Amino acid sequence: MLYKIGDIVKGKKFGPMDHDFSGEVEKVYENSIMIAIQDYDPSDQSGVNELNGRAIIRKDEAKMLKAVPRTAEDKEAEVEAEKEEAEKEAKKTTGKKTTRARRSSKVRIEKPADKK
């Protein structure tokens, strides 16, 4: 899923946070997003203060609550990203590596047979 600045997302508890929380996306990275924590359990106030009101969470652990309006370009980019992700998953399941036998690093020297 593609996230944009302004989306409202829900994050799972982690670190100093004892409960799930939600907030607005401030920055989008390759595999994660930074959110400004807006809605949280009152008992997590000290955790929010420790995080300075922001958290970086993985995209796959974030749940979209409310999306900002998307343009046609955004929708095309999202479809393209989903195709790439599907291709990566297909490669993971079909691209099995083969193993080869290791050669010994020790050199064997055979002695010639005694002649009588």
Residue, then its C-alpha position, 0 to 999 in steps of 0.5 A: m500500500l502506498y502512503k502519502i503525507g496527511d494519511i491517518v494511520k494506526g500503529k501497533k504498540f512498541g517500545p515505550m508504548d503499551h497500547d496501539f496509537s494513531g496519527e498523521v503521516e509526516k514523512v514516507y520512507e522506502n519501507s517505513i513511515m513517520i507519523a505524528i502521534q495524535d490519538y493514544d491511550p492516556s497511560d502512554q503519555s510518558g511514552v509519547n513524550e519520550l518519542n517527542g510525539r512522533a514514531i517511525i513504523r513499518k509500512d506493513e505494520a501500519k493500518m490505513l484509517k483515512a486516506v487523503p484524496r488520491t490523483a490518477e497518477d497516485k493510483e497508477a503508481e499504486v497499481e505499479a507498486e503492487k505488480e512489483e511486489a507480486e513479482k518479488e513474491a513470485k521470485k521468492t517462491t520459484g527461485k530456489k538455490t542449488t547447492r554444490a558439493r564443497r571441495s576439500s582444501k587439503v591436497r592429498i599426495e599419494k605415495p608411489a607403490d614400492k617396486k620389488 
